[in-house]
């Protein structure tokens, strides 16, 4: 098994994601600079990590969405390769048009960093299969622009198609309908605001994030 973690200027969770994937699944992980025009051959999972790509100038994720490597990320997703955007990575996926909606400033206009409880809304995705019948998970948020927004028609479509994968049990940032994570129409692309890479072993306070990585790698 092989995974790639894309590194943008300002990424600060790339090593966290690498360690989380390696520890949780035993997969080999390569970090890929955002200016690359090719991804490692045979990659099973691509992760866009948390951080502040390009300093969050313009809008969080807006500049990173135009990085050369994103053309390859889109192409890989179209071939069925799993793509996960965590926190800033979720913002990048929305800015790149790979997921609907946008991430706005938190409702309280403050940076929020704390453990949060999540409801696993759809256990039948390639990112949640290892949760089996577990409907609750704990991960950590760390964001200032984690307020998920989409118009009502889009929200209804996400709900109706089972594409809301995670919801906040206690909404820390004002996200519409408590949404914490969604997938695209193909089910190959996940955006999640809480960090599974900060919750992959008990010493971190929760090992629930490991189940996400185990799910997706088992589906490869």
Secondary structure, DSSP 8 states (H G I E B T S, - for coil): -EEEEEE-TTB-SHHHHHHHHHHHH--EEEEEETT-S---TT-SEEEE--B-GGGG-SSTTTTGGGSTHHHHHHHHHHTT-EEEEETHHHHHHHHTTSSSSEEE--TTSS-EEEEEEEEE--SSSTTTGGGTT--EEEEEEEESS-EEE--HHHHHHHHHTT-EEEEESS-SS--GGGEEEEE-TTS-EEEESSBGGGSSBGGGTB-HHHHHHHHHHHT-
